[in-house]
Amino acid sequence: MREQRKVLVGRVTSDKMDKSIVVEIQQVTRHPIYGKVIRSHRKFMAHDESNQCTVGDVVRIAEARPTSRRKRWVVDAILEHVEA
């Protein structure tokens, strides 16, 4: 049986490359002692075969085999499309 692949939801921050996008994933947690809200973010490069994603779109990316040196994710779906 095939393992479940990791899936993340984030916002597109760059689409200047051909068939590639940069997706920023934001995480909100509370400090374990002080309770202060801590916002952190990570950026992932994802493969966008059809070049449909634009800056500001909310997308779901899934883990995949390496496409290039930095790309290990592929666009699974566009959840919210932003019109220019």
C-alpha positions in Angstrom: 0.0 0.0 0.0 1.3 3.4 -0.9 2.1 5.9 1.9 -0.1 9.0 2.3 1.6 12.0 0.8 1.9 15.3 2.8 -0.5 18.0 1.7 -0.1 21.8 2.6 -2.3 24.8 1.9 -0.7 28.2 1.3 -0.7 31.4 -0.7 1.3 31.9 -3.9 4.0 34.6 -3.5 5.8 34.4 -6.8 5.0 33.0 -10.3 7.8 34.6 -12.3 9.3 31.2 -13.3 8.1 28.9 -16.0 6.1 26.0 -14.6 7.1 26.9 -11.1 5.6 28.9 -8.2 6.7 29.8 -4.7 4.1 29.0 -2.0 4.2 30.5 1.5 2.8 28.4 4.3 1.8 30.3 7.5 1.6 28.6 10.9 0.1 30.1 14.0 1.0 28.6 17.4 1.0 29.7 21.0 4.1 29.9 23.2 4.0 26.9 25.6 4.7 29.0 28.7 3.7 32.6 28.0 0.8 32.0 25.7 1.8 34.6 23.2 0.7 34.0 19.6 3.7 33.2 17.3 3.3 33.4 13.6 5.9 31.6 11.5 6.1 30.9 7.8 7.9 28.7 5.4 8.3 28.9 1.6 8.2 26.0 -0.8 8.7 25.8 -4.5 6.1 23.8 -6.4 5.6 22.5 -9.9 2.8 24.2 -11.8 2.5 22.3 -15.1 -0.1 24.5 -16.7 1.1 27.9 -15.4 -2.4 28.7 -14.0 -1.4 30.0 -10.6 -1.0 33.7 -10.1 0.3 35.8 -7.1 -2.3 35.8 -4.3 -4.0 32.5 -5.1 -4.6 30.0 -2.3 -3.4 26.6 -3.5 -3.0 23.1 -2.1 0.4 21.4 -2.8 1.3 17.8 -2.4 4.6 16.1 -1.8 6.1 14.6 -5.0 9.3 13.2 -6.3 12.0 15.8 -6.9 11.4 17.8 -10.1 14.5 19.9 -9.8 17.1 20.9 -7.2 14.6 22.9 -5.1 11.2 21.6 -6.2 9.8 18.6 -4.3 6.1 19.7 -4.3 3.4 19.8 -7.0 0.2 21.9 -7.3 -2.7 19.7 -6.3 -5.5 22.2 -6.6 -6.3 26.0 -6.8 -8.6 26.6 -3.9 -9.1 30.4 -4.3 -8.3 32.2 -7.5 -7.5 35.9 -7.4 -8.6 38.0 -10.4 -6.2 40.8 -11.4 
